[in-house]
Amino acid sequence: MAQTSSMKLLGARNMSCIVERMEWNNKMDLIAYGTEKGEVVIQRLNWQKIVTFPTPGEDVRVRSLSWQMDETLLAVGYSNGKVALLDAESGTIISGLIYEDDIKKVYFSKAINSQENLGTYTCNVKDKHRRFLPKLQPMTNIDPCLKTLDQKSFPKGSPCFLVVIMRSGKVHLLLLGALQAGSIDLTQHILHPHEFDVYDVRMNGDCNAIYALLRDGQELILLHFQNQVLQDCMAPMLELATHCAHILETKNYINDTQQCLTEAWETVQLEMDNKLTRYANSQPYGVISAHFLELHVFGFATFEVEEFLFETLSEKGFKKIANSVDLSLSNLQSLVFKQLNGAAINMFYFLNTIAGFGRMSHFFESLISPDVANEAMRACGGFVLKVHELQRTIDTLAYDMKLFHAWMIFTILRLSHQEIPDDLVLTEEENIAMADFICAMEPELDDRSDDEDELDSQSQTPPPARSKFNLERVGQYLDNAYLTQLYPRDPVQLWEEMVTDNECLSNCKLFVPHDVNLSLVQQRDKMFNAIDAVFHKPTESISGSFKVSSTVICNDLPPMEPGEDHRDRDLVTCTYYVNEASRTDMLACTISGQEAMILEFSRAGDECVRCTRITLEPGLFTTSVSEDFCYLRFVDLQFYNESSLSILAQSINAGPGMRPHSFFIQFSLTAALNYSTQHRMGPLVKLSEATVSQSIHDIADGAAFKGLDGFSDMLAVSGSRKVATVLSDRKRKMTIFEMEIEEEEDDTEMSQASFLDISKESVLAGVPDAEKQEA
């Protein structure tokens, strides 16, 4: 006899668009859902919207949603291969990953209990670097569009894995959402790669093995993979992943700072382009330096120079330009000296720590290559040297520009016979520096033969870009090209002379290389590539350690027809739950339209699996069941908690003119224990032959039914929040129920043959009216 389920209607809403995914937060009053437009909306139980994240592109669909355990961090997988980590609390995108294939599912694993895996290695994931490194300065004073960098650790809450499942069968593991902790291609472990589909891939409760539910030809199988590296090196991996997260933060900070550098430099060029560079481009190459040098040394101004100084430019206008250029150069100096230099030092600290880990081969041998880590340190040191080189170049340019501005104002006043302030009179040393600056305004072009000039004229190749008052000596550092004007060697620095004269010093691995020909962008990319190489080792070690320990055949599937959408036809829906109390991993999946299988994998060391196979059809000995319950099929299922499975079913025998109806079924796993079978995990387990389906109507106190009006499409439940959400009416209507209602409070409980009758007024009015209508 089917029982009724104690549920209370909290409210229902007609959504403005189709909802494709739903997920409850297990701790907070938050539900996230993805729409057909690719948007992700987070709202509360009372329908209050917290934040809406826009779609990442046109025609992009939301494939999967997953909350991090007990946190406000939401992982979203999109159809264009993008995975985004969204923070519901701040309404910001924490980070994003791009893959080349469509996403099947993304999810956070359970929290890693590092205390169980410490062994003899002491893992301390606290931010020790805060004791030694100053906090990086925010960049909001340079670009208001950039948000202040929050110097919290990249991961939030308890450490866990982020698992990304691709439709192609590739699975990627990321520890703390930062460290690439291995990958596996499931198509390499099956017999029929051309008849393949992946339904779900889950990590076990100890985070050292995975379960993969997939189609292999005409069989629904579950592959169990063991991983020795994950089992032995979890504590060192957490340490490495924490530093990897800090490195990713620092890389983002360096990229943002470099973007600000480019914007500040464009401001300098814009100010110079107003009139000065326009005049420079109108003159033949080399004439400006000659005319200005003649004006500076002999005090004689040509007609073109006088016209430029008095008609095109004035003292007031030049002072305005000078102030703007000085302010922009000051911003450049601040960015390089504070932000960029500080980030480079932080990066060197983290890489130095990782290189130190590499020396502890007993713990980190499979995770870190000492030679690769040292090479990354040397590349970071080269970046630090390049930052100092750029800083000296900007300082020199700032000094020369101030000197040039003062001399221009002095010259304008002198030629116009006005009184000259004493502070504008240059000293002998400044006059010499001014002459050198004028001579270097237009650097000598490379010697070119007549044949080369003739070839260029015939090919109509555009001439090289003109030097604009020699501003290229700074701008060249921000281009992805080799430097054209090398920084002059300081004769006082004996070390540079020693390295130049002794090739063995420049090739020695103990010293940091100084690549004088590389720009800042090239040096940054070289450092980033060296850092990426450091984290290839854990990916290769973990990926190579996945071994299939058992293959479980769950059921037979109908053959695939060419061009047929088998994902909709197979109706394979699965859910997963880690039961810490009994140390078991629970997986439930539909194996046909009316049958489901519940598996409990033991982690206690006995290598056993308990199987419960149920069907919605009445059994041979089923009695006193209403016709409404006899012809049902599975629509969706989810674990409510460790002892209950929530099932969404739909009738399949609606007569002509009758509206189809659905049922919410709360199935007791405890009551079904007597109908389960236990099997030893081996290389091959054929559960399809060793198990028999049991009707849920024959399990005493096993199933509680709640009738729902219309066709229901999707289910989302949360045992910790005691709520259930049903999506119906072609995924446009969302209904929320409160679960586990006490008998005296359950004034909405219905008989097994009744359905929910929600009026349009209650739907539009929201929760309070809906409760009144139901009452």
Secondary structure, 3 states (H helix, E strand, C coil): CCEECCEEEEEEEECCCCEEEEEECCCCCCEEEEECCCCEEEECCCCCEEEEECCCCCCCCEEEEEECCCCCEEEEEECCCEEEEEECCCCEEEEEEECCCCEEEEEECCCCCHHHCCCCCCCCCCCHHHHCCCCCCCCCCCCCCCCCCCCCCCCCCCCCEEEEEECCCEEEEEECCCEEEEEEEHHHHCCCCCCEEEEEEEECCCCCEEEEEEEECCEEEEEEEEEHHHHHCHHHHHHHHHHHHHHHHHHHHHHHHHHHHHHHHHHHHHHHHCCHHHHHHCCCCCHHHHHHHHHHHHCCCCHHHHHHHHHHCCHHHHHHHHHHHHHHHHHHHHHHHHHHHHHHHHHHHHHHHHHHHHHCHHHHCCCCCHHHHHHHHHHHHHHHHHHHHHHHHHHHHHHHHHHHHHHHHHHHHHHCCCCCCHHHCCCHHHHHHHHHHHHCCCCCCCCCCHHHHHHHHHHCCCCCCCCCCCCHHHHHHHCCCCCCCCCCCCCCCHHHHHHHHCHHHHHCCCCCCCCCCCCHHHHHHHHHHHHHHHCHHHHHHHHHCEEEEEEEEEEECCCCCCCCCHHHHHCCCEEEEEECCCCEEEEEEECCCCEEEEEEEECCCCCEEEEEEEECCCCCCCCCCCHHHCCEEEEEEEEEECCEEEEEEEECCCCCCCCCEEEEEEEECCCCHHHCEEEECCCEEEHHHHCCCEEHHHCCCCEEEEEEECCEEEEEEECCCCEEEEEECCCCEEEEEEECCCCCCCCCCCCCCCCCCCCHHHHHHCHHHHHHHHC
